[in-house]
Amino acid sequence: MTVHLQRAVKGAAAAEVRWLETISRRTVWVDVDESVRRGALSAEASGVIAHAADTAREKVCLS
């Protein structure tokens, strides 16, 4: 199962929670598409990455 984080935010960064079969764990996955933007990330993309990091930290603390 994949759960997208902040999917409505358009830009270079996309984040989701994925189940990785190879290690049998949920992970927070971030992709940055360089075809959308090269160089410094926008504030929106940075916000997606920060939200993904917060989600990962919160879930690890709850485990």
N, C-alpha and C positions, 0 to 999 in steps of 0.2 A: 504494500500500500504506500502511496506517495501523497503527502500533504504539502501543498504549495504555501509558502509564507509570503504575504504581501504581494500576491499575484497581480493586483490591480496597479501596482507601481510599475510604470514603464521605464525602461532604461537598460543599461549594460549588465546589471546584476540581477540574478534570479536565485531564489533560495527555496529549499524544500526539505521536508523530513522524509527520508527514504529508509526502507528496510533492506539491509544488505544480507543476502542469503549466505554469502561466503563466510561471514563472521556471526551470523544470527543476531544482529543488533540493529537498532534504529540509529540513524546518523543524520546530522544536519549537513546538507550538501549545498554549496554555493558555486554557481557558475558565473563567470564574467565573460561576456561576448565582446571580443575586441573589434568585431565588425560594426558594433553599435557605437563604440567610442574608444578611441586610443588616447593614451595619456591619463591625466588625472580624472578620477571618477566624479560624477555629479553628486550633489548632496543627496539626491534620491537614491542613487546606487549605494552610496555610503550608508544610508539609513537601512536599506535592505540587508546589507552585510552586518551592521550592528544588531539589527533585530534577530538575525540568524544566530549570532554569537550569544545574545541574551537567551534565546530559546534553548540552545545547546547547554548553556551553563545552568539554567533552571532545571532542565530535565536530568542532568547529571546529579545535581544536588538532591533530587527527589528519589533517585534510584537507590 
